[in-house]
Amino acid sequence: MKKIISFLIPVLVGILIYLCPTPEGMDPRGWKLLAIFVATIVGLIFKPLPMGAVALISMAATLMTGTLKLEPEALGGYGSSVIWLVIYVFFIARGFIKTQLGTRIAFFFVKLFGRKSLGLGYSLAVTEFIISPFIPSSAARAGGIMYPVVQAISESLDSHPDNKTNRRIGAFLNLVSYHGNLITSAMFLTAMAANPMMQSFAAAQGVNITWGNWALAAIVPGILSLILIPLLIYIIYPPTIKTFDNAVEIATKKLHDMGSMSKNEWIMTGIFAFMLVLWIFGETYGISSATTALLGLCLLLITKILTWDDILSEKEAWHTLIWFAILVMLAKYLQIFGVISWFSNMVSGHVIGLDWTWAFSILVLIYYYSHYLFASNTSHVSAMYAAFLAVAISVGTPPLLAALSLGFCSSLFSAMTHYGASSSAIFYGSGYISIGAWWGVGFAISIVNLIIWFGIGGIWWKALGIW
């Protein structure tokens, strides 16, 4: 009976939306697609089938209802560079594991911070903070650097996905690393690919965002978030093991037993260093983050660090490819078919005439929580940032306050879902955390981040003269 209900609820939700009249001015296919998208999200929550199967049924529904054509529309998500960046970093992480370089790095972290679970969490947050200004891709940072380390630490402390030890420490570290990635992406203009895009959108409306004023405005709420969010996760979704009494001694012994670095570890280190340089400087020369990851993967295959069988056996990567590409495609066509612009126009019509503090508060909340409709920070920024900034300024919001606030939200709002950013697909794909836990913890964190950034952060911005 429970299985039947889990099938029926998403179907009924989709049918109810589908039968409602299409709003005036919207492409009829947009309303059909919204019904399918919402039904898909409900299906992912109730899980009548594995996530990939639910996503494939959703794609079939777009074809059967005439909402999309198979080519190039329904299959378009599989051509996204963001999708392939996510897949490549799964394979690169396998190189860290196979060569044991990830294990060596993990034991080094454990040796330094391993007595307390919370201490390990903070060490990951600090690492994110240090590297984030220099790597302009949050996905590359998360997948290429942090993800392999988190998995290796978890495994080294006997915490494994999809079994009874996932909550030992692995789930906690994956959540801390992911949310740390979002916070640091909001702190620096160079920490996330969509941030410079917002800088140009703001400039078109006469608002001057610089690396310095962005970082100065973000530093106080950002550091507070890096302090409080790991603690919040520790409280509401705690590791079952809080203290590892002999972890430091074990890590020290393991490092001693491993001896000096092997040839394969040095090769892996060299390839990773090459990728790191390109992730930092490559965009200037037209080399994207996804291209860098592909080059790194090819080098791992050429040097035989990875074999083709290793690639084929990376089951979670291929699973992620199926469901994430379909969700990205659905979100993309919600924008193309006018659903997002209809939503934005409806919002702007309701805030005109209000006091700017109330109007801007409403705009921020809607901009923030509308990310449930998106599978990419960049697509959300492209669709809504300029429009919401224009409305915010028109109702009297100080321009720099409006531009920076929406900019900070454009990273933080990915906290809520497992598909909200490419880095979320990476950490969710580890298998340590269920959808229910991811969404529940993410929603709680979204509220706390809003309080930190617009409460304490608002006071800081007032002191800076931003408003």
C-alpha positions, 0 to 999 in steps of 0.5 A: 500500500505504501508503495502504491501511495508513493506512486500516486502522490507525484502523479496526482500533483502533476495532473492537478497542476497540468489541468489548471489553465495556463497563465496568460502570456506563457507558452502552454508547454511551460505550464505542462513542463512545470507540472512535470517538474513539480511531479518529479520533485515530489517523486524524488521525495517519496521515492517510488523508484530509484532516482534515475528511474524517476528522472527517466519517467519524467523525461518520457512524460515530456515526450508523451505530452508533446512538451519537448522533442527528443532531440535536441530538447529532452536529451539536451541536458546530456550536452551540458558542460556542468554535467560532465564536470560533475562526472569527471570529478567522480572519476578523478576522485577514484584516482585519489582513492586507487593510488592511496594519495587520498588516504594519505591526505586523509590520515594527515588531516586526521593526525592534525584534527582527528580527535573530535568529529567537529574538529575535522568538520572545521578543518574542512571549512577552513580549507575551503575558506583558504582555497576559495578565492583562487579557484573560480569554480565551486564545482571544481573546488568541491569535486576536485579537491574536497570530495576525494579528501572527505571520502578518504577521511570517512573510509579511514574512520570506518564510515561507509555509504549505504550501510549502518556506518554512514552516520558514524562521521561520513554523512556529517563531513559530506554535509559540512564540506558541501555547505562550506563550499556554498558559504565560501562561494558567497564570500568572494567574487572569484569563488563562483562562476556566476559571481562575475556575471552578476558583477556585469549585470549590476554594472549595466544598472549603474552599480559598481561591484568590486572584488574588495567591496564584495569581500569586505561586505561578506567577510563578517557574515561569511566567517560567522556562517563558517563557524555556526553552520558546521555546529548546526549540522553537528547538532541537528544531524550529528555524527554517531561518533563524536570523539575518536580517542585513538584516531590520531595515534592510528593515523600516525601509525598508518602514515608510518606504515605507508612509508614514502609516496609511491610512483603512482601517488607522485603522478597523481599529485603532478596531474592534480597540480596541473589541474589546480593551475588550470582551474585557477588561471585557465578561464583567462585563456578559454580553458573551462573547468570542465575542459580542465577536468577532462584533460586531467582524466585523460592524463590519468588514463594515459599514465594508467593510474586509471583503467577503462574498467575503473571508469565503467565501474564507477556506478554512482557517476553514471547514475548521477549523469542520468538523473542530474542531466534530466533535472538540469534539462527540465529547469532549463526549459522552464526558463525558455518557455517563460515560466520563470519570467512569468513568475518574476513579473508576478512578483514585481507586480506585488511589491511595487508601492511597498516600503523598500525594506518590506519590498526588498525583504520579499524579493530576497525571500522569493529569489532565495526559495525559488531556487527549488525550481533550478538545477544550477546557480548560473541558470538562476542568476541568468534568469532572475538576477537582473530583473530582481535587481531592477525591481529592488532599485526601483522600490528604493533599495540602496543599489549596492545593498541590493546588488550584493545581497542578491549576489550572496543569495546566489550561492547560499540558496543551493543549500536546500536541494540535492540538485541545486548546484553541480557540487550538490550532485557530487556530495549527494552522489557519495551515498552517505545522505538520504534525500529526506535528510539532505532537504531537511538539513538544507532547509534549516541551514537556509533559514540560519544563513538568512538570519546570519547574512541579513541580521548580523550581516545587515548590521555590518553593512550599515556600519560600512555605509552600504545602506 
